[in-house]
């Protein structure tokens, strides 16, 4: 077993974001809106054995994965020097104060 990395691997962040997308209400709404049919050729999704057709949801403007992952590291998975441990009450109090400033 190898040495543990000091930061969360980018591949793990990407996998978590992808899993979030695949289970999202937004994706489900797009599939439902389009009747589970391809908007290009009108093929309908089918799970029938031997006749499987899968449809996917496409981002019209694309996904800038590297930018998105960089933002996760900057805003959420930041350097431990930028993090402190607090009890639930103090955390709520300081978060409320910070949100009031923005």
FENGIBEL-V205481 format. One record per residue. N is the residue number from 0. PSI is psi in whole degrees, -180 to 180 (* if undefined). OMEGA is omega in radians with two decimals (* if undefined). NEAR is the number of other ideal C-beta (glycine too) atoms within 10 Angstrom. Layout:
# FENGIBEL-V205481
[[N,PSI,OMEGA,NEAR] [N,PSI,OMEGA,NEAR]]
This chain:
# FENGIBEL-V205481
[[0,133,-3.08,3] [1,170,3.11,4] [2,140,3.13,5] [3,135,3.12,5] [4,149,-3.13,8] [5,-19,3.13,6] [6,160,3.10,11] [7,129,-3.12,13] [8,143,3.13,9] [9,-34,-3.14,14] [10,-35,3.12,9] [11,-40,3.09,11] [12,-46,-3.14,19] [13,-43,3.14,15] [14,-41,3.12,11] [15,-42,3.11,12] [16,-40,3.11,15] [17,-43,3.12,12] [18,-41,3.08,10] [19,-46,-3.14,10] [20,-46,-3.08,13] [21,-25,-3.14,11] [22,8,-3.03,9] [23,151,3.08,12] [24,-32,-3.14,7] [25,-45,3.11,9] [26,-45,3.13,15] [27,-39,3.14,12] [28,-39,3.12,11] [29,-43,3.11,15] [30,-45,-3.13,15] [31,-45,-3.14,9] [32,-40,-3.08,9] [33,9,3.09,15] [34,31,-3.13,12] [35,36,-3.13,14] [36,147,3.10,14] [37,130,3.10,16] [38,-11,3.12,11] [39,-46,-3.05,7] [40,1,3.13,6] [41,13,3.05,9] [42,136,3.14,12] [43,142,3.10,11] [44,140,3.14,15] [45,137,3.07,13] [46,8,-3.13,8] [47,133,-3.10,7] [48,127,-3.14,6] [49,-11,-3.13,5] [50,32,-3.08,7] [51,129,3.02,9] [52,125,-3.14,13] [53,137,3.04,10] [54,152,3.14,17] [55,161,3.09,9] [56,125,-3.08,14] [57,135,3.03,11] [58,115,-3.10,10] [59,-41,-3.12,4] [60,3,-3.13,5] [61,172,3.09,7] [62,128,3.09,12] [63,80,-3.03,11] [64,-48,-3.08,13] [65,-41,3.10,10] [66,-43,-3.13,8] [67,-46,3.13,12] [68,-41,3.08,16] [69,-41,-3.14,13] [70,-38,3.09,11] [71,-45,3.12,16] [72,-39,-3.11,14] [73,-44,-2.99,10] [74,-32,-3.02,8] [75,-52,-3.10,9] [76,52,-3.06,13] [77,175,3.13,11] [78,137,3.13,9] [79,-22,3.08,9] [80,-18,3.13,6] [81,11,-3.09,6] [82,147,3.03,9] [83,158,3.13,9] [84,133,-3.12,6] [85,156,3.01,12] [86,165,-3.08,8] [87,-43,-3.11,7] [88,-47,3.13,8] [89,-38,3.13,11] [90,-46,3.10,12] [91,-43,-3.11,11] [92,-50,-3.10,12] [93,-35,3.11,12] [94,-40,3.12,11] [95,-43,3.11,9] [96,-43,-3.14,9] [97,-40,-3.14,9] [98,-32,3.12,8] [99,-30,3.13,7] [100,-27,-3.07,5] [101,*,*,4]]
